[in-house]
Amino acid sequence: MAKSKKGRKSKRSKRPARKWSARVTRESDALDLKKGVFTKDDPKKIARSLKRSAEHSHRRKSSPYRSAMSMLTFYINRGGKDLSARRKAILEKAKDELRALFDKD
């Protein structure tokens, strides 16, 4: 006779929740970001801040453009369905502004 699952505790409940995405944002080798950069309402300010951080970072492993775009895309992807349509639109416009600042496309 098989035991019921009710009496067992799941191993998952014992583990603390890990926020690897928060650690990546905080400790990434890509950029040293200013606090609150992704919460700004102006796409141009977000793009300028990312560009400035990418150009001044000594920890990045690729070009400033790639580092800045990667961090912005990472933030959008990790936000997923928790990002409001308005916030996502602002961040997508920031991508366009970033391309313009780096003379891409």
GIPEQUI-V528741 format. One record per pair of residues at least 12 apart in sequence whose ideal C-beta (glycine too) atoms are under 8 Angstrom apart, sorted by the first residue. I is the first residue (numbers start at 1). GAP is how many residues later the second one is. D is the distance in whole Angstrom. If there is no record, write none. Layout:
i->{I:I}
gap->{GAP:GAP}
d->{D:D}
//
This chain:
i->{21:21:24:25:25:25:28:28:29:29:29:30:30:30:30:30:30:30:30:31:31:31:31:31:31:31:31:31:32:32:32:32:33:33:33:33:34:34:37:37:37:38:38:38:41:42:43:43:43:43:43:43:44:44:46:46:46:46:46:47:47:47:47:47:47:47:48:48:50:50:50:50:50:51:51:51:51:51:53:54:54:54:64:65:65:65:68:68:69:69:69:72:72:72:72:73:75:76:76:76:79}
gap->{53:57:50:46:49:50:31:43:30:31:32:24:27:29:30:31:37:40:41:19:22:23:26:28:29:36:37:40:21:24:25:27:16:17:20:38:15:19:12:13:16:34:37:53:49:48:47:48:50:51:53:54:50:53:26:44:45:48:51:21:47:48:50:51:53:54:49:53:18:21:22:44:48:13:17:47:50:51:15:13:14:17:38:33:37:39:30:34:26:29:30:19:22:23:26:22:16:12:15:16:12}
d->{8:4:7:8:8:7:8:7:5:7:6:8:7:7:5:7:5:6:5:7:5:6:5:8:6:6:7:5:6:8:5:7:8:8:5:7:6:7:5:7:8:8:5:7:6:8:6:8:4:4:7:5:8:5:8:7:7:4:7:8:5:8:4:4:8:6:8:7:4:7:6:7:6:7:6:7:5:7:7:5:4:8:7:7:4:6:6:8:7:6:8:7:6:6:7:8:7:7:5:7:8}
//
